Amino acid sequence: MLKMLSTGLFLFFITAAFTSSAHAQDADELRIGNFQGALDLLVAAPQGDFKENTDQIGVGLNMDLGYVFPRIPVVIGGTFAYAMYSSETANVPFSLTVGNLVNVDVTTSNNLALGHLFLRLQPQDGVFRPYAEGLAGFSYFWTESTVESEWSDEDIESSTNL
């Protein structure tokens, strides 16, 4: 629990430092023509029933791209995010026939992807630009397990659970 809390606080302060420096720049530097975008660090902290199955905090990237309508305070666009909230590799015995054991590496990774379309009401000028937005999107969670040969990077088998 203490490790999870310290990791979360560390990521919060790193994100705050990068966010402060990005907002200190002139607002027009983040816009190219009629498009604006952002690339952010994503910290995913499981909650509720999901937290009961993992105590890992996910880390990833979030990308936001929007079209700014000229002369009206409207932006339409999309957001895509990816995070991995845990990955582990174990070397385990694997039997091809009875009595014939070999060791293989089993790697399991837990991932999530998010995608949203948005409609945002936002002033186009100024350093401080509060906004309101509506979202429609999806969340996609999956666990991927891969069995690899101990002697080469060859995949023997893999499976994905959604």
C-alpha positions in Angstrom: 0.0 0.0 0.0 2.8 2.4 0.9 4.7 1.6 -2.4 1.5 2.3 -4.4 0.9 5.6 -2.5 4.5 6.8 -3.0 4.5 5.8 -6.7 1.2 7.8 -7.1 2.6 10.9 -5.4 5.8 10.7 -7.5 3.8 10.5 -10.7 1.5 13.3 -9.6 4.4 15.7 -8.9 6.2 14.8 -12.2 2.9 15.4 -14.1 2.3 18.7 -12.3 5.9 19.9 -13.2 5.4 19.1 -16.9 1.9 20.6 -16.9 3.1 23.8 -15.3 5.8 24.3 -17.9 3.4 23.5 -20.7 0.8 26.0 -19.5 3.5 28.7 -19.0 4.1 28.7 -22.8 2.1 31.0 -25.1 -1.2 29.3 -25.8 -0.7 29.8 -29.6 2.3 27.5 -29.6 0.1 24.4 -29.0 -2.0 25.2 -32.1 -1.0 24.6 -35.7 -3.4 26.2 -38.1 -6.9 25.3 -37.0 -5.7 22.2 -35.0 -4.7 22.0 -31.4 -3.3 19.0 -29.6 -1.7 17.7 -26.5 0.4 14.7 -25.4 0.1 13.9 -21.7 1.3 11.4 -19.2 -1.6 9.1 -18.2 -1.8 7.7 -14.7 -4.5 5.0 -14.2 -5.4 4.2 -10.6 -7.8 1.2 -10.3 -10.9 1.9 -8.2 -13.8 -0.2 -6.7 -14.1 -3.9 -7.9 -11.2 -3.4 -10.3 -8.9 -2.4 -7.5 -9.7 -5.7 -5.7 -8.0 -7.6 -8.6 -4.9 -5.5 -8.9 -2.9 -3.1 -6.7 -0.9 -1.8 -9.6 -1.0 1.8 -11.0 -1.0 2.0 -14.7 1.2 4.4 -16.6 0.9 5.4 -20.3 0.3 8.2 -22.7 -2.8 10.2 -23.7 -3.0 12.0 -27.1 -5.6 14.7 -27.8 -6.2 16.3 -31.2 -9.0 18.7 -32.1 -10.1 21.0 -34.9 -10.8 24.6 -33.8 -13.6 26.2 -35.7 -12.7 29.8 -36.8 -14.3 32.7 -34.9 -16.5 30.5 -32.7 -15.5 28.9 -29.3 -16.0 25.2 -30.5 -13.4 22.4 -30.8 -14.3 19.0 -32.2 -11.8 16.1 -32.0 -10.7 12.9 -30.4 -8.6 11.4 -27.6 -6.7 8.2 -27.5 -4.9 6.8 -24.5 -2.9 3.6 -23.7 -1.6 2.4 -20.4 0.0 -0.8 -19.0 -0.8 -1.4 -15.4 1.3 -4.4 -14.8 3.7 -6.9 -16.6 5.4 -9.9 -15.1 7.6 -12.8 -16.5 7.9 -16.2 -14.8 10.1 -19.1 -15.8 8.0 -22.2 -15.4 8.3 -25.9 -16.4 6.4 -27.0 -19.5 5.9 -30.6 -20.5 5.8 -31.7 -24.2 5.5 -35.4 -23.2 5.3 -37.2 -19.8 8.6 -36.9 -18.1 10.1 -34.5 -20.6 10.2 -31.1 -19.0 11.6 -27.9 -20.4 11.4 -24.4 -18.9 9.7 -21.6 -20.7 9.1 -17.9 -19.9 5.5 -16.9 -19.5 5.0 -13.1 -19.8 1.6 -11.6 -18.7 0.8 -8.0 -19.3 -2.4 -6.1 -18.3 -3.3 -3.2 -20.6 -6.0 -0.6 -21.2 -6.9 1.6 -24.2 -9.4 4.5 -24.2 -10.8 6.4 -27.1 -13.2 9.3 -27.1 -14.8 11.7 -29.5 -15.4 15.1 -28.0 -17.2 18.4 -28.6 -15.6 21.2 -26.5 -16.8 24.7 -25.8 -13.6 26.7 -25.2 -12.4 30.3 -25.6 -9.7 30.5 -28.4 -7.5 33.2 -26.8 -5.8 33.7 -23.5 -3.4 31.7 -21.3 -6.3 30.5 -19.1 -9.0 28.8 -21.2 -11.5 26.9 -19.2 -13.8 24.5 -21.2 -16.8 22.3 -21.0 -17.0 19.1 -23.2 -19.2 16.2 -24.0 -17.6 12.8 -24.7 -18.6 9.6 -26.4 -16.2 6.7 -26.4 -14.9 3.3 -25.2 -12.7 1.6 -22.7 -10.9 -1.6 -23.7 -9.1 -3.8 -21.1 -7.1 -6.9 -21.9 -4.7 -9.3 -20.4 -2.1 -10.9 -22.8 -0.1 -14.0 -21.9 2.7 -15.2 -24.0 4.8 -18.4 -23.7 8.3 -17.9 -25.0 11.2 -20.4 -25.5 13.9 -20.2 -22.9 16.6 -20.4 -25.6 15.2 -17.9 -28.2 12.7 -15.1 -28.4 10.3 -17.4 -30.3 6.7 -17.3 -29.2 5.4 -20.8 -28.5 1.8 -19.8 -27.7 -0.1 -16.7 -26.7 -3.6 -15.8 -25.5 -5.6 -12.7 -25.0 -8.4 -12.3 -22.5 -10.7 -9.3 -23.0 
